[in-house]
């Protein structure tokens, strides 16, 4: 029987290559057939950013969403900029990941990864489902929201939680989309279940993989999901972000 193509979405990886492998293996992801939508921030946190990007490059049908950490890493790859705000928030681990490469390979890998980021998009829409790293102004079309807000916005997620939890209005929608999938706003600090958090029509898949949480991958239609082990147990000698 011919296997049907699936579309899966994965949260913020933050250099956790081992967690990425677990999610792909546990979801039985097909690198040649299935589609993977990555919600951004593959960089900054754990020590294996290079390996994580190389793994994503193996996926034939990959949609990569640009996150706020991606813009910092891209600026370093392109211009050599290393603002302290970046290096203090996981960027140093990304730098170290490239500096560990043999001298003869480093420039080639950096060019390949810069191209990876340059091919990324700030949002993606399919079947009335929106995928964006941070958020957008749901009172207007998403194309009218700035790329800065696409990568940094938390107001949409805060508002969705307000309606769902405090107003008990779970049917309220952020825009006209059936589902919105985001990362960026880590849920592990207040939801100790470490499960994906659903508020109104928004699914938050950042369960703290950059810290002591889990990495999440989800089927966008069935909402079945798979998770890694707690990422700090996969990197016991490191601190993460």
C-alpha positions in Angstrom: 0.0 0.0 0.0 1.4 3.4 -1.0 2.2 5.6 1.9 0.4 8.9 2.1 2.4 12.1 2.4 2.1 13.8 5.8 2.7 17.4 6.7 4.3 17.9 10.1 5.4 21.0 12.0 8.3 21.2 14.5 9.0 23.8 17.2 12.2 25.7 18.1 15.2 23.3 18.0 17.9 25.6 19.5 20.9 23.5 18.5 19.4 20.3 20.0 20.3 17.9 17.2 19.7 14.9 19.4 16.2 16.0 20.2 15.6 16.7 16.5 16.6 13.1 15.6 14.3 11.7 18.3 11.3 13.6 17.0 12.0 12.5 13.4 12.4 8.9 14.5 9.5 8.8 16.8 7.1 10.4 14.2 8.5 8.0 11.6 9.2 10.9 9.4 9.8 10.1 5.7 12.7 12.4 4.5 11.7 11.9 0.9 7.9 12.0 1.0 6.7 13.9 4.1 6.7 17.7 4.4 8.3 19.4 7.4 7.5 22.9 8.4 10.1 24.2 10.8 9.0 27.1 13.0 12.4 28.7 13.2 15.2 29.1 15.7 17.2 26.0 14.9 20.2 27.9 16.3 21.3 29.2 19.7 21.3 27.0 22.9 22.8 23.6 22.7 26.0 22.7 21.1 24.9 21.0 17.8 23.5 23.8 15.6 25.7 22.7 12.6 24.5 19.1 12.9 20.8 20.2 13.3 20.9 22.4 10.1 22.7 19.6 8.2 19.9 17.2 9.2 17.2 19.6 8.0 19.0 19.9 4.7 18.5 16.2 4.1 14.7 16.7 4.0 13.3 17.0 0.5 10.1 18.9 1.4 11.2 21.4 4.0 9.6 24.8 4.7 11.8 26.8 7.0 10.3 29.8 8.9 12.7 32.5 10.0 12.9 33.2 13.7 14.4 36.0 15.7 17.5 33.9 16.6 17.8 33.0 12.9 18.3 36.6 12.0 21.1 37.0 14.5 22.8 33.8 13.1 22.3 34.9 9.5 23.8 38.4 10.3 26.9 36.7 11.7 27.2 34.3 8.7 26.8 37.3 6.3 28.5 40.2 8.1 30.4 38.7 11.1 28.3 40.7 13.6 28.2 39.3 17.2 26.1 41.5 19.4 26.2 40.7 23.0 22.5 40.3 23.2 22.8 37.4 20.8 25.9 35.7 22.3 24.4 35.9 25.8 21.1 34.2 24.6 22.6 31.1 23.1 24.6 32.6 20.2 27.9 31.6 21.7 27.0 28.0 21.4 26.2 28.6 17.8 29.6 30.3 17.2 31.3 27.4 19.0 29.5 24.9 16.8 31.0 26.4 13.7 34.4 27.0 15.2 34.8 23.3 16.1 34.7 22.5 12.4 38.0 21.7 10.6 39.4 24.8 9.0 39.2 23.2 5.5 35.4 22.7 5.9 34.2 25.7 7.9 33.8 28.3 5.1 32.0 25.8 2.9 29.6 24.8 5.7 29.0 28.5 6.6 28.1 29.4 3.0 25.7 26.4 2.8 24.0 27.5 6.0 23.8 31.1 4.9 22.0 29.9 1.8 19.7 27.8 4.0 18.7 30.9 6.0 18.4 33.1 2.9 15.9 30.6 1.5 13.7 30.8 4.6 10.4 32.5 4.7 8.8 34.7 7.4 5.4 32.9 7.3 3.8 30.1 5.3 0.1 29.5 4.6 -1.5 26.3 3.4 -5.1 25.0 3.6 -6.0 28.1 5.7 -3.4 27.2 8.2 -0.7 29.8 9.1 2.8 29.0 10.2 4.8 31.9 11.7 7.6 32.0 14.3 6.3 34.8 16.6 3.0 36.2 15.5 1.2 38.9 13.6 -1.4 41.7 13.8 -4.5 39.6 13.3 -6.6 42.7 12.6 -5.0 43.0 9.1 -3.6 40.7 6.4 -0.4 38.9 7.5 1.5 40.4 4.6 0.9 43.8 6.1 2.7 42.8 9.3 6.4 43.6 9.5 9.0 40.9 9.4 10.2 42.1 12.8 6.8 41.2 14.2 6.7 37.9 12.4 9.9 36.9 14.3 9.4 38.8 17.7 5.7 39.3 18.3 4.2 37.7 21.5 1.1 39.9 21.7 -0.9 37.4 19.6 -0.1 34.5 21.9 -0.8 36.5 25.0 -4.2 37.6 23.6 -5.1 34.1 22.6 -4.4 32.9 26.1 -6.4 35.7 27.6 -9.5 34.8 25.6 -9.1 31.0 26.1 -8.2 31.0 29.8 -9.6 34.2 31.4 -12.6 34.8 29.2 -13.3 31.1 28.7 -13.8 31.9 25.0 -11.9 29.1 23.3 -13.8 29.7 20.0 -12.3 33.2 19.6 -9.9 33.4 16.6 -6.7 35.3 15.9 -7.5 36.2 12.3 -9.5 34.0 9.9 -7.2 31.0 9.9 -8.4 27.6 11.0 -5.1 26.9 12.8 -2.0 29.1 13.6 1.2 27.3 14.5 3.9 29.3 16.4 7.1 28.9 18.4 9.1 31.6 20.1 7.0 32.0 23.3 8.2 29.2 25.5 5.5 27.4 27.4 7.7 25.2 29.7 8.0 28.0 32.3 4.3 27.8 33.2 3.0 24.5 31.8 4.9 21.7 33.5 3.2 19.1 31.4 5.5 20.1 28.5 2.7 19.3 26.0 1.8 21.5 23.1 -0.4 24.4 24.3 -3.6 25.2 22.4 -5.4 28.6 22.9 -8.2 29.7 20.5 -7.0 28.8 17.1 -3.3 29.0 18.0 -1.0 26.0 18.6 2.2 26.8 20.4 4.9 24.2 19.8 7.8 25.8 21.8 8.0 23.5 24.8 11.3 24.8 26.0 13.7 22.7 23.9 16.3 25.5 24.3 16.1 25.0 28.1 15.0 22.0 30.1 11.9 21.2 28.1 11.1 18.9 25.1 11.1 19.4 21.4 7.7 18.8 19.8 6.7 17.7 16.3 3.0 17.5 15.3 0.9 16.3 12.4 -0.8 19.5 11.2 -4.1 17.8 10.3 -4.6 15.0 13.0 -2.8 17.0 15.7 -1.0 13.8 16.8 2.3 14.8 18.2 5.6 13.3 19.3 8.3 14.7 21.6 11.9 14.2 22.5 13.1 13.4 26.0 13.9 16.5 28.1 16.6 18.1 26.2 18.9 18.8 29.2 19.1 15.0 29.7 20.4 14.6 26.1 23.1 17.2 26.8 24.0 16.5 30.5 27.3 18.4 30.3 25.7 21.6 29.0 23.5 24.4 30.2 21.6 25.3 27.0 20.2 28.8 26.9 
